């Protein structure tokens, strides 16, 4: 069987994307395009559209809140911020991420 | 010279070519059809429209005041196809369950020799209309009632005129995503025919 490599890579990115959104927002509030630029820089996002359903779901799950801010150019911007619940979830994810890295590394480097 | 339209995207005004508008309309409809949950959908759609509006503004200058189809194509590549965007998987199944309707028998105007009866029957049973036509001819010459049955069906069975009816004829659920796909197909066909004529 030939594995669909691109699909595997996409699945890997998808898995960590929600975690990275929370991590980026923990360093300061941001609007969608700031997030996009950071995530695209680190090649975590291929198409921009991926971000919006995730943001909306995290907001609906109470992990994020947002406020509108006027912009000097273009439409008003929706700034996202982590909520208390978002910070707790991020802590848990960070712990499980470290655990995951350790186990993957120990398996791969055996 | 080209005709342009004026659109309001996330409260910003843009002048856009007619073909570019059509392409954008179909794209946004497909995104809308991708997300079934109405609460999520309006938020996601408004975020995406805001971003597209931002990308449009970057493509407007004093020298180029109109959004052209290349801009729209480029932005669709940046934003991604609804299938790539993902996150709609679970929602989509719900969507299908809710709006899925039983198939209906229509006459198929796009696949007709006389009235489109055989084409429609072929669509209904998912068989090649040619086989249906041969069967009709056999019944016609063998028993002499084929023509009568055909004429009755021609009168009784309605023709699939609208997009909704055509989707019902094929047994596809009628939702925004399917209508979007269908309109896109039709649009491509018209475009191909048009380009064919120009050559």
Interface residues (C-beta under 8 A of the other chain):
Chain A: X14 X32 X33 X36 X46 X47 X48 X49 X50 X52 X53 X54 X55 X56 X57 X59 X60 X73 X74 X75 X78
Chain B: X10 X11 X12 X31 X35 X39 X40 X43 X44 X47 X48 X50 X51 X53 X54 X57 X77 X78 X79 X80 X81 X82 X84 X85 X86 X87 X88
